[in-house]
């Protein structure tokens, strides 16, 4: 058993860029342990992940702000504080802030992440 008091000890917040559009910061809660990674992720307005999938799925829990989540082939769905999303294994999706608000969520990623292309403005701009 390990108890992590708020965040991974000795870890620094990281600005993410290679697989994100816009300004996104991640704060490691639990570095990858037994195939599970836990991060608090802060998205500035309009910022978002690229399309991606997770080997064993992902859990997103929105703690503040509002945003969007989208499965490939579907319309983006709104997210708000208190919402929890289960993304099944292998499902290609993206998530991020709304156009005029920030989004803070806890991301629990299970297994490896397979990153794809950026989410186009037309894909992001679709309304739920």
LUMTOR-388946 format. One record per atom (N, C-alpha, C): residue in three letters; x, z negated, y negated. Coordinates in steps of 0.1 Angstrom, whole numbers, padded with zeros to 4 digits, always signed. Each point is the difference from the previous one (the first is absolute). Layout:
N
AlaXZY...
//
This chain:
128
Unk+0008+0000+0012Unk-0008+0000-0012Unk+0009+0000-0012Unk-0005+0008-0011Unk+0007+0000-0013Unk-0011-0002-0010Unk+0003-0008-0010Unk-0009-0002-0012Unk+0007+0007-0011Unk-0006+0010-0006Unk+0005+0006-0012Unk-0007-0005-0012Unk+0007-0007-0009Unk-0007-0006-0011Unk-0001+0010-0012Unk-0011+0008+0000Unk-0003+0009-0011Unk+0007+0013+0001Unk+0012+0001+0005Unk+0007+0013+0001Unk+0012-0002+0008Unk+0006+0011+0005Unk+0012-0001+0008Unk+0012-0006-0009Unk+0006-0010+0005Unk+0011-0007-0008Unk+0011+0010-0002Unk+0005+0000-0012Unk+0012+0008-0004Unk-0003+0014-0002Unk-0012+0005+0000Unk-0003+0014-0001Unk-0005+0002-0015Unk+0003+0013-0004Unk-0003+0003-0014Unk-0012+0010+0000Unk-0007+0000-0011Unk-0011+0010-0001Unk+0007+0014-0001Unk-0007+0010+0006Unk+0006+0013+0001Unk-0009+0010-0007Unk+0005+0009-0009Unk-0008+0011-0005Unk+0001+0011+0010Unk-0012+0005+0004Unk-0001+0010+0010Unk-0002+0013-0007Unk+0007+0011+0006Unk-0002+0013-0006Unk+0000+0011+0009Unk+0008+0000+0011Unk+0001+0012+0009Unk-0013+0004+0007Unk-0009-0010+0002Unk-0012+0003+0007Unk-0013-0004-0008Unk+0002-0001-0013Unk-0011-0004-0009Unk+0000+0009-0012Unk-0011+0001-0006Unk-0002+0007-0013Unk-0003-0011-0010Unk+0007+0001-0012Unk-0002-0010-0010Unk+0009-0012+0002Unk-0002-0011-0007Unk+0008-0012+0000Unk-0007-0010+0010Unk+0008-0004+0010Unk-0005-0009+0010Unk+0011-0010+0004Unk-0003-0012+0001Unk+0009-0011+0003Unk-0005-0007+0013Unk+0010-0003+0009Unk-0003-0007+0012Unk+0008-0013+0000Unk-0007-0011+0004Unk+0006-0013+0001Unk+0000-0004+0015Unk+0011+0000+0007Unk+0000-0003+0014Unk-0005-0015+0002Unk-0010-0001+0009Unk-0005-0013+0004Unk+0007-0003+0014Unk+0000+0010+0009Unk+0007-0001+0013Unk+0007+0013+0003Unk+0013+0000+0000Unk+0007+0012+0004Unk-0004+0004+0014Unk+0002+0012+0004Unk-0004+0005+0013Unk+0005-0010+0011Unk-0010-0005+0007Unk+0002-0010+0011Unk-0009+0004+0011Unk+0006+0003+0012Unk-0008+0004+0011Unk-0009+0012-0003Unk+0004+0009-0008Unk-0008+0012-0004Unk-0010-0002-0010Unk-0001-0012-0006Unk-0010-0002-0011Unk+0008-0002-0013Unk-0005+0006-0010Unk+0005-0001-0014Unk-0011-0005-0009Unk+0003-0010-0009Unk-0011-0005-0009Unk+0006+0001-0014Unk-0007+0006-0009Unk+0004+0002-0014Unk-0012-0003-0009Unk+0002-0006-0012Unk-0009+0001-0011Unk+0004+0013-0007Unk-0009+0008-0003Unk+0003+0013-0007Unk-0008+0001-0012Unk+0007+0002-0012Unk-0007+0001-0013Unk+0001+0015-0004Unk-0012+0006-0003Unk-0001+0014-0004Unk-0004+0000-0015Unk+0007+0007-0009Unk-0005+0002-0013Unk-0011+0010+0000Unk-0008+0001-0011Unk-0011+0009+0000Unk+0005+0014+0003Unk-0008+0007+0009Unk+0002+0013+0005Unk+0011+0002+0011Unk+0007-0011+0003Unk+0011+0001+0010Unk-0006-0001+0014Unk+0007+0005+0010Unk-0006+0000+0013Unk+0011+0004+0010Unk-0003-0003+0013Unk+0009+0004+0011Unk-0001+0015+0002Unk+0010+0005+0008Unk-0002+0014+0005Unk-0009-0002+0012Unk-0004+0012+0006Unk-0007-0001+0013Unk+0009-0006+0010Unk-0005-0008+0009Unk+0008-0006+0010Unk-0009-0006+0011Unk+0006-0003+0011Unk-0007-0007+0012Unk+0009-0011+0005Unk-0006-0009+0008Unk+0008-0011+0006Unk-0002+0001+0015Unk+0011-0003+0007Unk+0000+0000+0015Unk-0011-0008+0006Unk-0002-0012-0005Unk-0009-0009+0006Unk-0011-0004-0010Unk-0001+0006-0012Unk-0010-0003-0010Unk+0005-0008-0012Unk-0009-0002-0009Unk+0004-0007-0012Unk-0012-0008-0005Unk+0002-0012-0006Unk-0010-0008-0006Unk+0004-0001-0015Unk-0010+0003-0008Unk+0002-0002-0015Unk-0010-0010-0005Unk+0005-0010-0007Unk-0009-0010-0006Unk+0002+0000-0015Unk-0010+0004-0008Unk+0001+0001-0014Unk-0002-0014-0006Unk+0011-0004-0008Unk+0000-0013-0006Unk-0004+0000-0015Unk+0002+0012-0007Unk-0003+0001-0014Unk-0001+0015-0004Unk-0007+0002-0010Unk-0002+0014-0005Unk-0010+0008+0008Unk+0001+0013-0002Unk-0008+0009+0008Unk+0007+0013+0002Unk-0004+0007+0011Unk+0006+0012+0003Unk-0008+0009+0009Unk+0008+0008+0009Unk-0007+0009+0009Unk+0008+0000+0013Unk-0007+0004+0010Unk+0006+0003+0013Unk-0007+0012+0006Unk+0008+0008+0007Unk-0006+0013+0005Unk+0006+0004+0013Unk-0008+0003+0010Unk+0004+0006+0013Unk+0000+0015-0002Unk+0010+0007+0006Unk+0000+0015-0001Unk-0013+0006+0004Unk-0005+0009-0008Unk-0012+0007+0002Unk-0013-0007-0005Unk+0002-0011-0006Unk-0012-0008-0006Unk+0002-0002-0015Unk-0010-0005-0006Unk+0001-0003-0014Unk+0006-0014-0002Unk+0008-0002-0011Unk+0005-0013-0003Unk-0011-0010-0001Unk+0003-0012+0004Unk-0010-0011+0000Unk+0006-0011-0010Unk-0009-0006-0008Unk+0004-0010-0010Unk+0004-0013+0007Unk+0010-0007-0006Unk+0005-0013+0005Unk-0001-0010-0012Unk-0003-0012+0004Unk+0000-0011-0010Unk+0005-0013+0006Unk+0003-0010-0009Unk+0005-0012+0004Unk-0008-0006+0011Unk+0006-0005+0011Unk-0007-0006+0011Unk-0003+0010+0012Unk+0001+0013-0003Unk-0002+0010+0011Unk+0012+0000+0009Unk-0003+0002+0013Unk+0010+0002+0011Unk-0003+0013+0007Unk+0011+0007+0002Unk-0001+0013+0007Unk+0008+0000+0013Unk-0006+0005+0011Unk+0007+0002+0012Unk+0002+0015+0002Unk+0012+0004+0001Unk+0003+0014+0002Unk+0005+0001+0015Unk-0007+0007+0008Unk+0004+0001+0014Unk+0013+0007+0002Unk+0006-0002+0012Unk+0013+0006+0003Unk-0001+0016-0001Unk+0010+0005-0006Unk+0001+0015-0002Unk-0009+0007-0010Unk-0009-0008-0007Unk-0009+0006-0010Unk+0008+0003-0012Unk+0000+0013-0005Unk+0007+0003-0012Unk-0009-0003-0012Unk+0006-0007-0009Unk-0007-0006-0012Unk+0009-0002-0012Unk-0005-0004-0011Unk+0007-0004-0012Unk-0008-0011-0006Unk+0007-0008-0009Unk-0007-0010-0008Unk+0008-0002-0013Unk-0007-0005-0010Unk+0006-0002-0013Unk-0009-0005-0010Unk+0005-0001-0013Unk-0008-0005-0011Unk-0010+0010-0005Unk-0011-0005-0007Unk-0009+0009-0007Unk+0007+0006-0012Unk-0006+0010-0006Unk+0006+0007-0011Unk+0003-0009-0012Unk-0008-0011-0002Unk+0001-0008-0012Unk+0002-0015+0003Unk+0004-0003+0012Unk+0002-0014+0003Unk+0012-0001+0011Unk+0006-0012+0000Unk+0010-0003+0010Unk-0007-0004+0013Unk+0008+0000+0011Unk-0005-0005+0013Unk+0011-0008+0006Unk-0003-0012+0005Unk+0009-0008+0007Unk-0006-0002+0014Unk+0008+0003+0011Unk-0005-0002+0013Unk+0011-0005+0009Unk-0004-0008+0010Unk+0008-0004+0011Unk+0000+0011+0010Unk+0011+0005+0004Unk+0000+0011+0010Unk+0007-0005+0013Unk-0007+0000+0011Unk+0006-0004+0013Unk+0001+0013+0008Unk+0012+0004+0002Unk+0002+0013+0007Unk+0005-0003+0014Unk-0006+0007+0010Unk+0003-0003+0014Unk+0007+0012+0006Unk+0012-0002+0004Unk+0008+0010+0006Unk+0007+0009-0011Unk+0004+0011+0004Unk+0007+0009-0009Unk-0010+0007-0009Unk+0005+0005-0012Unk-0009+0007-0009Unk+0005+0015+0000Unk-0009+0009+0001Unk+0003+0014-0001Unk-0004+0006-0013Unk+0009+0003-0009Unk-0003+0005-0014Unk-0002+0015+0000Unk-0010+0004-0008Unk-0003+0014-0002Unk+0001+0004-0015Unk-0007+0011-0004Unk+0002+0005-0013Unk-0007-0009-0010Unk+0003+0002-0013Unk-0007-0007-0011Unk-0015+0003+0000Unk-0008-0009-0006Unk-0014+0002-0002Unk-0001+0008-0013Unk-0006+0011+0001Unk-0002+0008-0012Unk-0010-0006-0010Unk+0001+0004-0013Unk-0009-0005-0010Unk-0014+0003+0003Unk-0002+0012+0006Unk-0014+0004+0004Unk-0005-0009+0011Unk+0008-0004+0010Unk-0004-0009+0011Unk-0003-0014-0006Unk+0009-0005-0009Unk-0001-0013-0006Unk-0012-0001-0009Unk-0003+0011-0007Unk-0010+0000-0011Unk-0014+0001+0006Unk-0002+0003+0013Unk-0013+0001+0005Unk-0007-0014-0001Unk-0012+0000-0003Unk-0007-0013-0002Unk-0008-0004+0013Unk+0000-0013+0002Unk-0007-0005+0012Unk-0015-0001-0003
//
